[in-house]
Amino acid sequence: MARDVRQLAEEIVAREGGYVDDPEDPGGATNHGVTIHTLRRLGRDLTGDGRVDRADVRALSRAQAVEIFLTDYFEAPGLGQLPEVLWPSVFDMYVNAGAQAVKILQRLLCQMGWPVAVDGVIGPQTAAAAQAAAGAAPEHIADAYGIARRNYYFQIADRRPASRKYARTRAGGKGGWIRRAEAFIAPRYHLSDADFRARVAAWG
């Protein structure tokens, strides 16, 4: 599956939306999916006032966000070493959760019988195991990763009540986290409304 990586980055920016500053989100002020922490790490003083703050986050353009994602969230962590079938979901998750995206993959590879270190780094071992796993289950590896990603979101919400609003809407349906994970999973593996409500029933 040949995919244009820039197109993937543009799709991520479109999913992320515009400026938000949720005090309960550890990422802090965010625009087009780029957090204030990322701008500070990269030293992007977009307003030229000598500091990187919320004004710089607001000033970030969609085009600048795309370039940051390509350079710092795809190329820098070496996502290109993974099978192309995994690029869309792992890239999207790396923007959302950093190296945790790779750890999710590494745990999955271990479960599939390709033991690798779960360190969040794509080295030769992880790259080779991912290629082998994709070769053995080409029709299933992307779905398996998407399901593992969905489970990761559920586990965060299980542990942290403040994060449940990202996994479940006020009306009780699937929240943004779950819908985002399922966007990369074949429909036959999506949770039904009843199964979703049963999964989150313990949250009250």
C-alpha positions as CSV (number, residue, x, y, z in Angstrom):
1,M,0.0,0.0,0.0
2,A,1.8,3.0,-1.3
3,R,0.8,6.1,0.7
4,D,2.1,9.7,0.3
5,V,3.4,10.6,3.7
6,R,2.7,14.2,3.3
7,Q,-0.9,13.4,2.6
8,L,-1.0,11.4,5.8
9,A,0.4,14.4,7.7
10,E,-2.3,16.6,6.1
11,E,-5.0,14.2,7.2
12,I,-3.7,14.2,10.7
13,V,-3.8,18.0,10.8
14,A,-7.4,17.9,9.6
15,R,-8.3,15.4,12.3
16,E,-6.6,17.4,15.0
17,G,-8.5,20.6,14.4
18,G,-7.6,24.1,15.5
19,Y,-6.5,25.7,18.8
20,V,-7.6,24.2,22.1
21,D,-6.3,24.7,25.6
22,D,-7.9,22.1,27.9
23,P,-6.5,22.4,31.5
24,E,-7.1,18.6,31.9
25,D,-5.1,17.7,28.9
26,P,-1.4,17.1,29.8
27,G,-0.4,18.3,26.3
28,G,-1.4,21.8,27.2
29,A,-2.3,24.4,24.6
30,T,-2.5,22.8,21.1
31,N,-3.1,23.9,17.6
32,H,-3.4,21.6,14.6
33,G,-2.2,18.8,16.9
34,V,1.1,20.6,17.8
35,T,1.4,21.2,21.5
36,I,3.1,24.1,23.3
37,H,5.7,21.6,24.6
38,T,6.6,20.6,21.1
39,L,7.1,24.2,20.1
40,R,9.2,24.9,23.1
41,R,11.3,21.8,22.5
42,L,11.9,22.9,18.9
43,G,12.5,26.6,19.9
44,R,9.7,27.9,17.5
45,D,9.3,31.5,18.6
46,L,6.7,32.2,15.9
47,T,5.8,35.7,17.2
48,G,9.4,36.8,17.5
49,D,8.9,38.1,21.1
50,G,11.8,36.0,22.6
51,R,9.6,33.4,24.2
52,V,7.5,30.4,23.2
53,D,4.0,30.6,24.7
54,R,0.3,30.3,23.8
55,A,0.6,33.1,21.3
56,D,3.0,31.0,19.3
57,V,0.7,28.1,19.5
58,R,-2.1,30.2,18.1
59,A,0.1,31.6,15.4
60,L,1.0,28.1,14.1
61,S,-0.3,27.5,10.6
62,R,-1.6,24.3,9.1
63,A,1.4,24.2,6.7
64,Q,3.9,24.6,9.6
65,A,2.1,21.8,11.5
66,V,2.4,19.5,8.6
67,E,6.1,20.1,8.3
68,I,6.6,19.5,12.0
69,F,4.8,16.2,11.8
70,L,6.8,15.1,8.8
71,T,10.2,16.0,10.3
72,D,9.7,15.3,14.0
73,Y,7.0,12.7,14.1
74,F,7.7,10.6,11.0
75,E,11.3,11.0,9.9
76,A,12.9,11.5,13.3
77,P,11.5,8.4,15.0
78,G,12.1,6.3,11.8
79,L,8.5,5.4,11.1
80,G,9.5,4.8,7.5
81,Q,11.3,1.6,8.5
82,L,7.9,0.1,9.4
83,P,5.7,-1.7,6.8
84,E,3.7,0.9,4.8
85,V,0.4,-0.7,5.9
86,L,1.2,0.5,9.5
87,W,2.2,4.1,8.5
88,P,-1.3,5.7,8.8
89,S,-2.2,4.5,12.3
90,V,1.3,4.5,13.8
91,F,2.0,8.0,12.4
92,D,-1.3,9.3,13.7
93,M,-0.7,7.7,17.1
94,Y,2.8,9.1,17.3
95,V,1.4,12.6,16.9
96,N,-1.1,11.8,19.6
97,A,1.1,10.0,22.1
98,G,4.8,10.2,21.0
99,A,6.9,7.1,21.6
100,Q,4.0,5.4,23.3
101,A,2.9,4.7,19.7
102,V,5.9,2.5,19.1
103,K,5.6,0.8,22.5
104,I,2.1,-0.3,21.6
105,L,3.5,-1.8,18.4
106,Q,6.4,-3.5,20.3
107,R,4.0,-5.0,22.8
108,L,1.9,-6.3,19.9
109,L,4.9,-7.8,18.2
110,C,5.8,-9.6,21.4
111,Q,2.3,-11.0,21.6
112,M,2.5,-12.1,18.0
113,G,5.7,-14.1,18.7
114,W,8.4,-11.6,17.6
115,P,10.0,-10.6,20.9
116,V,11.5,-7.1,20.9
117,A,12.5,-4.6,23.5
118,V,9.5,-2.4,24.5
119,D,11.5,0.9,24.6
120,G,9.6,3.2,22.2
121,V,12.5,3.2,19.7
122,I,12.4,1.9,16.2
123,G,15.7,0.1,15.8
124,P,16.8,-2.7,13.5
125,Q,15.1,-5.3,15.8
126,T,11.7,-3.6,15.9
127,A,11.8,-2.8,12.1
128,A,12.7,-6.4,11.2
129,A,10.0,-7.8,13.5
130,A,7.4,-5.5,12.1
131,Q,8.2,-6.4,8.6
132,A,8.1,-10.1,9.5
133,A,4.8,-9.7,11.3
134,A,3.3,-7.8,8.3
135,G,4.5,-10.5,6.0
136,A,2.9,-13.2,8.1
137,A,-0.4,-11.4,8.5
138,P,-0.6,-8.8,5.8
139,E,-4.4,-8.6,6.1
140,H,-4.5,-8.3,9.9
141,I,-1.5,-6.4,11.2
142,A,-3.1,-2.9,10.8
143,D,-6.3,-4.0,12.4
144,A,-4.3,-5.6,15.3
145,Y,-2.4,-2.4,15.9
146,G,-5.6,-0.4,15.8
147,I,-7.2,-2.6,18.3
148,A,-4.2,-2.4,20.6
149,R,-4.3,1.3,20.3
150,R,-8.0,1.3,21.2
151,N,-7.2,-0.8,24.2
152,Y,-4.5,1.6,25.2
153,Y,-7.0,4.5,25.3
154,F,-9.4,2.4,27.4
155,Q,-6.6,1.6,29.8
156,I,-5.8,5.3,30.3
157,A,-9.4,6.1,30.9
158,D,-9.7,3.2,33.4
159,R,-6.9,4.7,35.4
160,R,-7.6,8.4,35.0
161,P,-11.2,9.5,35.4
162,A,-10.3,13.0,34.1
163,S,-9.4,11.4,30.7
164,R,-12.7,9.6,30.3
165,K,-14.3,12.5,28.5
166,Y,-11.9,11.8,25.6
167,A,-13.1,8.1,25.4
168,R,-16.8,8.6,26.0
169,T,-19.1,11.4,25.1
170,R,-21.5,13.1,27.5
171,A,-24.3,11.2,25.8
172,G,-22.5,7.9,26.5
173,G,-21.3,7.1,23.0
174,K,-17.8,6.6,21.7
175,G,-15.5,9.6,22.4
176,G,-12.8,11.1,20.2
177,W,-10.1,8.7,21.3
178,I,-12.1,5.6,20.4
179,R,-13.5,7.0,17.1
180,R,-9.9,8.0,16.1
181,A,-8.5,4.5,16.8
182,E,-11.4,2.8,15.0
183,A,-10.8,5.0,11.9
184,F,-7.8,2.8,11.3
185,I,-9.6,-0.5,12.0
186,A,-11.8,-2.5,9.6
187,P,-15.5,-1.9,10.4
188,R,-16.0,-5.6,11.3
189,Y,-13.7,-5.0,14.3
190,H,-15.5,-1.8,15.5
191,L,-17.2,-2.1,18.9
192,S,-21.0,-2.1,18.6
193,D,-22.7,0.6,20.7
194,A,-23.8,-2.1,23.1
195,D,-20.3,-3.5,23.5
196,F,-18.9,-0.1,24.0
197,R,-21.3,0.8,26.7
198,A,-20.6,-2.5,28.4
199,R,-16.8,-1.8,28.2
200,V,-17.2,1.6,30.0
201,A,-20.0,0.7,32.4
202,A,-17.7,0.5,35.3
203,W,-16.8,4.2,34.8
204,G,-20.2,5.1,36.2
